[in-house]
Amino acid sequence: MDMSLMLAVAGLPTPLAALITIGVPLALALGVGAVIFALFTPQEFAQNAFVGSVKYGFVVQIYAVVAALTLVGAWDIYQTFRDTLQREVAILYVLAHAAEAYNLPEQEGWRQEMRDAIRAYAAAVVTQDWPLMQAGLPSSGSDAEYTRLARAFFEAPIHADNQQAVAENAAGWIHFLAEARIARLSIMSRTLSSVIWFLVLTVSVAAIAFQWFFGSASQAMHYAMGSVIAIIVGGVLLVALKLAFPLVGEGALLTPRPFLTLMELS
């Protein structure tokens, strides 16, 4: 399965994505039901009810395990990315305040360069890194701005004891920033593979279709139950997609707003 298809659906506005992820399983369930009821008689359904229900219970258990693992994996992707962004922004915020330690008149140029470097780095993340991350592509657009930021703190002249302490800590902060930056840029490589999405969709189709192979006291009730199952399957797919691709689409779960705030530093 092409990963771009899953990325495209996740990138749609949530109402439209829900229409697809829930509407398609619902249409599949009703379509399969209509075909099965046209091919087999109520007597054949009744004869197959016990064996069919046992086999369907087995299919449902497989679907439950696959759906649970998919949701857990998607949640881990979202949570890891959220924590990575928070760590990177927090380090930049600390550096912005650390720049105020260089407050001597002759250090005005260095202090301004530090703040400019932080703003430039945040701007590069928003304008260069973020669009490529949304597309699931690697990015090195903010390399130059990161180098500028590191040099601004490493090469600043020290004229007071408090500045010496800041300089010593800045080395660790810049190192942690590099780790957070690398984790952010590589996070999309951890997304669920196309093989897993293929498995999820295969088991979902099996769970939707297999329910029609044994009878029910009421055909209308059978359609109603089939519709409910299809809606549940579609809802699981929707949540998994949004969590696995938290950057894409209108109303994305994660946005570059924290970096935009850093760009507004005075």
Secondary structure, 3 states (H helix, E strand, C coil): CCHHHHHHHHCCCHHHHHHHHHHHHHHHHHHHHHHHHHHCCHHHHHHHHHHHHHHHHHHHHHHHHHHHHHHHHHHHHHHHHHHHHHHHHHHHHHHHHHHHHCCCHHHHHHHHHHHHHHHHHHHHHHHHHHHHHHCCCCCCCCHHHHHHHHHHHHCCCCCCHHHHHHHHHHHHHHHHHHHHHHHHHHHHHHCCCHHHHHHHHHHHHHHHHHHHHCCCCCHHHHHHHHHHHHHHHHHHHHHHHHHHCCCCCCCCCCCCHHHHHHCCCC
